[in-house]
Amino acid sequence: MVFIRSKKIKGNTYYYLVRSVREGNRVKQITLDYLGTEKPSTDEFVRLKKRYDH
């Protein structure tokens, strides 16, 4: 599953494209790409998801 994760660091919000991967009984999140300080539009997210989703 690919989704957008936001992180607040020193009052600034940063966006990352993240994938969830199950390893045994645990779920691990892997950062695929840094998206910047502005949340991408829905169309941009769909394009990014297609590039990284297999």
N, C-alpha and C positions, 0 to 999 in steps of 0.2 A: 504494500500500500504506500503510495507516494502522497505527501501532503506538505503544506507550508507551516513552518514553525517560526514563531516570533520570539525574540529574546530582547529584554530590556537591559541595557548596560549603561550605567551612569546617566539614566534618564532618556537615553536614545533607544529607539526600537529598530532592530535589525531583523531581516527576514531571510530564512533559509529553506531550501527544498530538502525534504527529509524522507527517507524510506524506513519502514518498520520491517525488521527481519526477525523471525523466530529462530532461536538457537536453543534447542531442548525445551525446557520449561520457561525460559526467559524470552522477553521481547527486547531487541536492541534497536536503537535508532541510529541510522547512518546518514550523515550530512552529505548530500549529493552536490549541492551548489549554493553559493552565497548569492542572494537576490538583491541585496542593497537595503536602503532605508525606506523605500516606498513599496507598499504591498502591490504585487502584480495584479493586473486585471484578470478577470475570469478567462478571457481568451488567451492571455499570456500563460496562465497556469495550465490550461488544457494543452497548449503547445509544449510546455516544459514537461508535463506529465507524460505525453506521448514519447518524448525523446528518452526519458529515463525508465519508463515502465516496460517490463518485458514479460 
